[in-house]
Amino acid sequence: MTLQFLHYYLIFTSNNDVQDLLIFGHNIDTWLIYVLIFFGLTSLAFVFVWLIGFLGERQSGKSIKQPWE
């Protein structure tokens, strides 16, 4: 038994193949915007956590050690 019918659903040959495809009711352009917003928020959260840790370690009065020390 061959699964030729899955070829049309799982394999894309160009970007035009997914042009009219809806994923959970949204087109691919909407999902790209959601992904950019998600990556932007997670990068801001990473910088915020790093900055909080750096300021907390700096205010503790101890010298900041390098990982190899």
N, C-alpha and C positions, 0 to 999 in steps of 0.2 A: 504494500500500500504506500503510495507516494503522497506527500503533503504539499502538492503544487499550489493549493489554494492559499496556504500560508505565505507564499512568496509575495502575494499582492498586499498583504497586511504587515509583514515584518521587514521586507527588504525595499529600500528606496534607492533609486539610481541617480536622482538629482534633487535639488531643493524644490523644484516645481512639483515633485510627487506629493509633498506634504502641504502644498499651498492651501488646499481646501479641506484639509483634515481637521476635525474637531477632537480635542482631547479634553474630556470632562466638560464639554460644552464651550470651550474656548479655543480660538485658533492659535497657530504657532507664534504669531506676533505678540499676542497677549502673554503667552508663557515666557517668551524671551524678556519681556519687560518685568514680569514677576521674578525671573531669575536674576536680572540685574539689580533689582531692589533688594532681593535676599542677599546677594553677595555684598552689596554696599552696606547693608545693616550688619552683617556678620563681620566685615572688616572693621567697621567702626567699633563694634563690641570688642574685638580683639585688641585694638589700639587702646580703648578705654580701660580694659582689664590690665594691660601691660603698664599703662601710665599710673594707675592706682597702685599697683605693686611696686613700681619704681619709687613713687613718692612715699609710700609707707616704709620702704626699706631705707630710703634716704633720711627720713625723719626719725628713724629708730636710733640714730647715733652710732651705729656700728658701721664699720667700713664695708663697702660693697665688694664681695668676693666674686672673682671670676669662676666659672664652672670648673676650670682645670686646677684651681688652687685647693 
